[in-house]
Amino acid sequence: MKDAKLPPLLHEYEIRHLFYARDIQKALLPKERHFARTGLDFSVYHAPKDILSGDFYWLGMKNENVFAAVGDCTGHGISAALLTVLGMSMLNYICHNKNFYLPGQILSELDKKWIEAFQDDALEIYNNDWCDISFLFIDTAKKEVLFSGAHAHLIKVDTSGQIHVIKGERYPIGGWQLEKKRSFKSHLMEIKDGDIYCMITDGIIHQFGGNCNAKFGWNRLKSILNAHRHLNAKEITNAVEEALIGWQKNHDATDDRTLMLVKF
Protein backbone atom coordinates (compact mmCIF):
# COMPACT_ATOMS: atom_id res chain seq x y z
CA MET A 1 0.00 0.00 0.00
CA LYS A 2 1.40 3.40 -0.97
CA ASP A 3 1.96 6.01 1.70
CA ALA A 4 -1.04 8.30 1.86
CA LYS A 5 -0.49 12.04 1.59
CA LEU A 6 -1.39 14.15 4.55
CA PRO A 7 -4.83 15.75 4.26
CA PRO A 8 -4.51 19.46 3.42
CA LEU A 9 -6.09 20.55 6.71
CA LEU A 10 -3.72 18.39 8.75
CA HIS A 11 -0.77 19.73 6.77
CA GLU A 12 -1.80 23.32 7.47
CA TYR A 13 -2.31 22.42 11.12
CA GLU A 14 1.22 21.05 11.41
CA ILE A 15 2.76 24.03 9.63
CA ARG A 16 0.89 26.44 11.88
CA HIS A 17 2.18 24.66 14.97
CA LEU A 18 5.74 24.63 13.66
CA PHE A 19 5.60 28.41 13.36
CA TYR A 20 4.10 28.60 16.83
CA ALA A 21 6.99 26.48 18.11
CA ARG A 22 9.40 28.84 16.33
CA ASP A 23 7.89 31.80 18.18
CA ILE A 24 8.30 29.98 21.50
CA GLN A 25 11.91 29.12 20.69
CA LYS A 26 12.62 32.77 19.80
CA ALA A 27 11.03 33.86 23.09
CA LEU A 28 13.66 31.84 24.99
CA LEU A 29 16.55 33.67 23.34
CA PRO A 30 18.04 36.86 24.85
CA LYS A 31 16.50 40.12 23.71
CA GLU A 32 18.22 43.40 22.85
CA ARG A 33 17.26 44.79 26.27
CA HIS A 34 19.13 41.92 27.94
CA PHE A 35 22.29 42.71 25.98
CA ALA A 36 21.85 46.43 26.74
CA ARG A 37 21.85 45.70 30.50
CA THR A 38 25.41 44.38 30.24
CA GLY A 39 26.65 47.81 29.15
CA LEU A 40 28.67 46.10 26.41
CA ASP A 41 28.48 46.42 22.62
CA PHE A 42 26.94 43.06 21.65
CA SER A 43 25.37 42.00 18.37
CA VAL A 44 23.90 38.72 17.09
CA TYR A 45 23.15 37.26 13.67
CA HIS A 46 20.85 34.23 13.88
CA ALA A 47 19.39 32.53 10.78
CA PRO A 48 17.72 29.11 11.09
CA LYS A 49 18.00 26.78 8.11
CA ASP A 50 14.36 25.77 8.48
CA ILE A 51 11.49 27.01 10.62
CA LEU A 52 13.06 25.76 13.85
CA SER A 53 16.74 26.04 14.72
CA GLY A 54 19.34 23.73 16.23
CA ASP A 55 21.49 26.79 17.03
CA PHE A 56 21.05 28.98 20.07
CA TYR A 57 22.71 31.92 21.74
CA TRP A 58 22.59 32.60 25.46
CA LEU A 59 23.41 35.41 27.88
CA GLY A 60 23.68 35.61 31.66
CA MET A 61 24.85 38.03 34.35
CA LYS A 62 26.09 37.25 37.87
CA ASN A 63 27.68 39.73 40.27
CA GLU A 64 28.09 42.16 37.36
CA ASN A 65 30.05 39.57 35.38
CA VAL A 66 28.75 38.57 31.97
CA PHE A 67 28.35 35.05 30.57
CA ALA A 68 27.75 34.56 26.83
CA ALA A 69 27.49 31.42 24.72
CA VAL A 70 26.70 30.17 21.23
CA GLY A 71 25.60 26.56 20.74
CA ASP A 72 25.02 24.22 17.82
CA CYS A 73 22.99 21.09 18.61
CA THR A 74 22.73 17.82 16.71
CA GLY A 75 20.52 17.82 13.63
CA HIS A 76 17.81 20.21 12.47
CA GLY A 77 14.14 20.84 13.03
CA ILE A 78 12.07 19.76 16.02
CA SER A 79 14.57 17.45 17.73
CA ALA A 80 17.43 19.95 17.42
CA ALA A 81 15.17 22.75 18.68
CA LEU A 82 14.35 20.72 21.79
CA LEU A 83 18.07 20.23 22.38
CA THR A 84 18.57 24.00 22.33
CA VAL A 85 15.98 24.31 25.12
CA LEU A 86 17.87 21.67 27.09
CA GLY A 87 21.17 23.49 26.57
CA MET A 88 19.85 26.91 27.60
CA SER A 89 18.05 25.54 30.66
CA MET A 90 21.21 23.73 31.82
CA LEU A 91 23.33 26.85 31.34
CA ASN A 92 20.83 28.89 33.35
CA TYR A 93 20.95 26.35 36.17
CA ILE A 94 24.74 25.92 36.22
CA CYS A 95 25.66 29.60 35.94
CA HIS A 96 23.09 30.94 38.39
CA ASN A 97 22.98 28.14 40.96
CA LYS A 98 26.53 26.78 40.99
CA ASN A 99 29.62 28.62 42.17
CA PHE A 100 31.40 28.30 38.82
CA TYR A 101 33.03 31.19 36.97
CA LEU A 102 35.73 29.59 34.83
CA PRO A 103 34.23 28.67 31.43
CA GLY A 104 36.09 25.36 31.50
CA GLN A 105 34.39 24.43 34.78
CA ILE A 106 31.00 25.43 33.40
CA LEU A 107 31.44 23.34 30.25
CA SER A 108 32.65 20.36 32.28
CA GLU A 109 29.52 20.56 34.43
CA LEU A 110 27.35 21.01 31.33
CA ASP A 111 28.97 17.98 29.72
CA LYS A 112 28.32 15.86 32.82
CA LYS A 113 24.68 16.91 33.12
CA TRP A 114 24.08 16.52 29.36
CA ILE A 115 25.35 12.94 29.43
CA GLU A 116 23.31 12.15 32.54
CA ALA A 117 20.18 13.50 30.85
CA PHE A 118 20.40 10.86 28.10
CA GLN A 119 21.60 7.93 30.17
CA ASP A 120 19.11 5.22 31.00
CA ASP A 121 20.30 2.58 33.44
CA ALA A 122 17.79 0.11 32.00
CA LEU A 123 19.26 0.39 28.50
CA GLU A 124 22.72 -0.50 27.23
CA ILE A 125 22.32 1.84 24.26
CA TYR A 126 20.95 5.36 24.64
CA ASN A 127 20.80 8.60 22.68
CA ASN A 128 24.16 10.28 22.06
CA ASP A 129 23.07 13.72 20.90
CA TRP A 130 25.66 16.44 21.37
CA CYS A 131 26.21 20.18 21.29
CA ASP A 132 29.14 22.26 20.04
CA ILE A 133 29.47 25.37 22.18
CA SER A 134 31.58 28.51 22.59
CA PHE A 135 31.51 30.13 26.02
CA LEU A 136 32.77 33.54 27.19
CA PHE A 137 33.12 34.86 30.72
CA ILE A 138 33.64 38.64 30.82
CA ASP A 139 34.96 40.28 33.98
CA THR A 140 34.35 43.97 33.33
CA ALA A 141 36.04 45.07 36.58
CA LYS A 142 39.31 43.27 35.85
CA LYS A 143 38.96 43.86 32.08
CA GLU A 144 39.47 40.18 31.37
CA VAL A 145 37.83 37.66 29.07
CA LEU A 146 37.96 33.91 29.57
CA PHE A 147 36.98 31.52 26.78
CA SER A 148 36.32 27.81 26.61
CA GLY A 149 35.04 25.81 23.66
CA ALA A 150 33.59 22.38 23.06
CA HIS A 151 34.36 21.58 19.40
CA ALA A 152 34.12 25.33 18.74
CA HIS A 153 36.56 28.22 18.47
CA LEU A 154 36.75 31.96 19.18
CA ILE A 155 37.94 34.66 16.79
CA LYS A 156 39.65 37.71 18.29
CA VAL A 157 40.51 40.80 16.23
CA ASP A 158 42.55 43.55 17.88
CA THR A 159 42.86 47.19 16.90
CA SER A 160 46.06 46.60 14.91
CA GLY A 161 44.25 44.09 12.70
CA GLN A 162 45.89 41.01 14.16
CA ILE A 163 43.56 38.03 14.11
CA HIS A 164 43.77 35.26 16.66
CA VAL A 165 41.78 32.01 16.62
CA ILE A 166 41.54 30.55 20.12
CA LYS A 167 40.75 26.88 19.69
CA GLY A 168 38.35 24.93 21.86
CA GLU A 169 38.61 21.25 22.67
CA ARG A 170 38.23 18.66 19.90
CA TYR A 171 35.17 17.08 21.53
CA PRO A 172 31.62 18.47 21.98
CA ILE A 173 29.25 18.49 24.92
CA GLY A 174 27.75 15.00 25.13
CA GLY A 175 27.98 12.71 22.13
CA TRP A 176 30.06 9.56 22.01
CA GLN A 177 32.35 9.37 25.05
CA LEU A 178 35.58 8.27 23.37
CA GLU A 179 37.86 10.03 25.88
CA LYS A 180 38.67 8.51 29.28
CA LYS A 181 38.49 11.92 30.91
CA ARG A 182 37.25 15.16 29.45
CA SER A 183 38.39 18.59 30.52
CA PHE A 184 37.80 22.04 29.05
CA LYS A 185 40.57 24.62 29.20
CA SER A 186 39.82 28.25 30.11
CA HIS A 187 41.80 30.72 27.98
CA LEU A 188 42.48 34.08 29.68
CA MET A 189 42.78 37.31 27.65
CA GLU A 190 43.17 40.94 28.66
CA ILE A 191 40.51 43.30 27.29
CA LYS A 192 41.78 46.28 25.34
CA ASP A 193 39.66 49.03 23.79
CA GLY A 194 38.68 48.12 20.25
CA ASP A 195 39.09 44.36 20.68
CA ILE A 196 36.47 42.21 18.93
CA TYR A 197 35.47 38.73 20.10
CA CYS A 198 33.37 36.60 17.76
CA MET A 199 31.69 33.22 18.36
CA ILE A 200 29.98 31.32 15.53
CA THR A 201 28.34 28.05 14.61
CA ASP A 202 29.81 26.15 11.67
CA GLY A 203 26.81 26.86 9.45
CA ILE A 204 28.49 30.16 8.59
CA ILE A 205 31.84 28.83 7.42
CA HIS A 206 30.26 25.76 5.77
CA GLN A 207 27.75 27.73 3.67
CA PHE A 208 28.17 26.82 0.00
CA GLY A 209 28.05 29.53 -2.64
CA GLY A 210 30.13 31.71 -4.90
CA ASN A 211 30.91 30.99 -8.53
CA CYS A 212 32.66 27.71 -7.69
CA ASN A 213 30.10 26.37 -5.20
CA ALA A 214 32.72 26.53 -2.44
CA LYS A 215 32.39 27.02 1.31
CA PHE A 216 32.34 30.52 2.80
CA GLY A 217 35.27 29.49 4.98
CA TRP A 218 37.23 30.80 7.96
CA ASN A 219 39.51 33.07 5.95
CA ARG A 220 36.65 34.96 4.32
CA LEU A 221 34.97 35.49 7.68
CA LYS A 222 38.19 36.70 9.31
CA SER A 223 38.83 39.08 6.41
CA ILE A 224 35.38 40.66 6.79
CA LEU A 225 35.76 41.06 10.56
CA ASN A 226 39.16 42.69 10.08
CA ALA A 227 38.03 45.01 7.29
CA HIS A 228 35.15 46.33 9.41
CA ARG A 229 36.87 46.32 12.80
CA HIS A 230 36.57 50.12 13.14
CA LEU A 231 32.73 49.86 13.13
CA ASN A 232 30.43 49.02 16.03
CA ALA A 233 29.24 45.48 16.75
CA LYS A 234 25.92 45.81 14.89
CA GLU A 235 27.58 47.22 11.77
CA ILE A 236 30.20 44.46 11.76
CA THR A 237 27.50 41.80 12.13
CA ASN A 238 25.51 43.39 9.28
CA ALA A 239 28.61 43.24 7.09
CA VAL A 240 28.98 39.50 7.76
CA GLU A 241 25.30 38.89 7.04
CA GLU A 242 25.42 40.83 3.75
CA ALA A 243 28.54 38.93 2.67
CA LEU A 244 26.91 35.58 3.49
CA ILE A 245 23.73 36.40 1.58
CA GLY A 246 25.79 37.57 -1.39
CA TRP A 247 27.89 34.42 -1.24
CA GLN A 248 24.91 32.08 -0.96
CA LYS A 249 22.95 33.61 -3.86
CA ASN A 250 20.65 30.86 -5.21
CA HIS A 251 22.11 28.06 -3.12
CA ASP A 252 20.11 26.48 -0.32
CA ALA A 253 21.09 27.23 3.24
CA THR A 254 23.58 24.55 4.31
CA ASP A 255 22.85 24.73 8.03
CA ASP A 256 21.57 26.97 10.82
CA ARG A 257 23.80 30.04 11.15
CA THR A 258 24.58 32.00 14.31
CA LEU A 259 27.18 34.63 15.14
CA MET A 260 27.57 36.53 18.41
CA LEU A 261 30.01 39.42 18.52
CA VAL A 262 31.14 41.76 21.30
CA LYS A 263 33.33 44.81 20.77
CA PHE A 264 35.07 46.63 23.62
N, C-alpha and C positions, 0 to 999 in steps of 0.2 A: 504494500500500500504506500503510495506517495505521501510525502509530508504535506499536510494541509497548510495553506497560507493562513496567517493570522487574520481574523475578521477586521475590517477597517476600523470599527469602533474600538476594538481591543488595542489595535496598533496605536491609535490616537491617544488612548488612555495611558499606554506605557510611555509614549513620548512625553506626554504632559507631566507624568510623574518623574521622568528623568530630569526634566527642566526644573521641577520642584526640588529634586534632590540636589541639583547644581546650586540653586539658590541657598539651600541649607549649608552646603559645603562652603560657599563663599562667605556665609555669615560667620563661620568659624575662624576665618582668616583675619589677621590684624587689619584694622582700618587706618586711614591716614591720621586720624586723631590720636591713635595709639603711638604711631611713629613720632608725631609732633610732641608728645609728652616726654620723649627721651631728650629733647633739645638737640638732637643730632640730625644731620642732613641725609636721610634715608630715601631710597626710591626702589620700587619693585616693578618688574615686568613679569607677568604671569599669563600664559596662553595655553590652555588645555588643548590636547590633540582632538578630543571628542567633547561631548557635553560635560562629562565628569572628568576629573583630573586625578592622576596618581602622584602629582607633585603637590607640595605644600610649602608655605613659608610661615615662620612662627616668630613671635617677639615676646619677651618678658622683661620685667624690671624687678629688682630686689635690692633694697638698701641703696638706691640710686645707681646701682650697676645695671647694665643692659645686657640681656641675652638675645641672640638672634640666630636663626637657623633656616636652612633650606633643605628640604628632603625630597627624595625621589623613590617612590614605593614600587614594588613589583607590579608589572602589568599595566593595564589601562581599564577605564570604565568603572563599573560598580565595585568590583572587588578591590581595585587599587584605591578608589575613593574611600572605602571603608578603612583601608590601611592608613590613609592620611589622618583620619579621625583618631585611630589608635595612637599614631605617632605623636600628634599634637597633645592628646590627653595625657600621655606618659610624660612628655616634656613638661607640661604644666605641673604634674604631680611631683616630679623629681626636682625641678628647679625651685618650686615654691614651698615644698614640704621637707626636703632633704637639705642638709648643710653642705652642699657641694657648690663649688665655684669654678674649679678647674674644668674646662671643657672635656678633657680626657676622662675625668671622673664621671662627669654627667653621661658621656657616651658609653662608658663601661656599664653604668647602672641601667641605661636605656637598653643596651644589648642584653643584659641579664633578664630584664623584665620582658623584653620582646620575645626571647626564647621561651621563657616560662609561660607566656600567654598562649603559645601554640603547642606546648608539650601536653601530652595526654598519657598518664601512667598506664592506662588500659590498652594503649596501642603502641606497637613497636615502630610504626611509621606514622609521622604526623606532618602537618604542613610546614614548609620551610620558606615561607615568604620572607622577604628582606627589605631593607631600606638603606639607600645611600644618603648620607647626610653631612652637611657642612655646619659647623657650630662656632659662633663667635661669642666671647665674653669681653665686654668693654668696660674697663674701669676708668671712668671719666676723671676721677680725682687724681689718680696716679698717671693718667694719660698713657694707659697700656691697653693692648689688645692681646687676647689669647685665642688661639684657633686650634680646633681639633677636627679631623675629618674621618668619616667611615666610607671608604671607596669614593672619596670626593676631595677636591682641592680648593685652595683659595688663591685668588689673583690679587696682588698688591701692586699699585702703581704710585710711585712717589713723585714729588714735584719736579725732579730733574728728568723724569721720563723713564727711569729705570723700572723694569717690570720683574716682579718676583712671583714665582708660583710655589706656594707652600703646600707640599703634598700631604694628604691624609694617609691613613693606613690602607693596605691593599684589600682589606675585607670590609663588608658592609655591616650594618646592624641586622642581627638575625641571619637567616639563610643557612646554608650547610656549614656545620661546625667542623671545619677541616683542621683548625689550629688547636693545639693542646691548651694553650692559654692565650686569650686575647687581651691586649691592652691598647689604649689610645693615647698617643702623645699629645701634650699641650704645648703649642709653639707660642712663645712670648715675643711681642713686638712693641716697640715704643711708638706712640702716636706723635706724628708731626703734622703741622698745618699743611693742608693740601693733599695729604695721603688719601688714596682711594682703596677700599677693600671690596672685593666683588666675589660673591658666591653664586654658583649656577648649578642647574641640573644638566645632564649630558644631552638632553634634547636640543639644546642650542648648538653645541659644537657638532652634533651628528646630523643636523638638518641638511638634506640634500638640495642642491640647486645649482645656479650658475650655468654657464654654457656647456660645461663638461659633466654635469650631473655629479658634482663632487660634494664632499661635506664642507660645512661652513668652517669648522676647524678652530683650534686654539689660537693659532697665529693671527687669523683674521679678527677674532674677538679681542685679543690683546692689542692689536694695532688700532682698533676703533677706540678702546678705552684710553690708550695713550694719546691719540690725536685729539680727543675731547676732554682731556684731564683738567683743563682750565675752566670748564663749565661746572654748574652745580649737578647734584646727583640726578635730578629729574631729567635734565637736558642730556646727560651722558646716557641714561637708560633709554631715552627716546632715540638717540643716535643708534644704539644697538638694535632696537626694535625696527627702525627704518631699514637698517642694513640687512637684517634677517628677512624682512618681507621682500626687499628687493632681490635678495639672493634666492629665495624660495620660488618666486614668480608663480608658475603654473604647477609646481610640484605639490604633492600632498604633504601635509605636516608629518614629519617622521616620528615625533614623540611629543609629549607634554614639554613645555618650555618655561623655565622659571629663572629669574635673575634677581638677586637682592644686592644693592650697592649702598655703601655708606661712604661719605666724603667728609673729612675733618678740616 
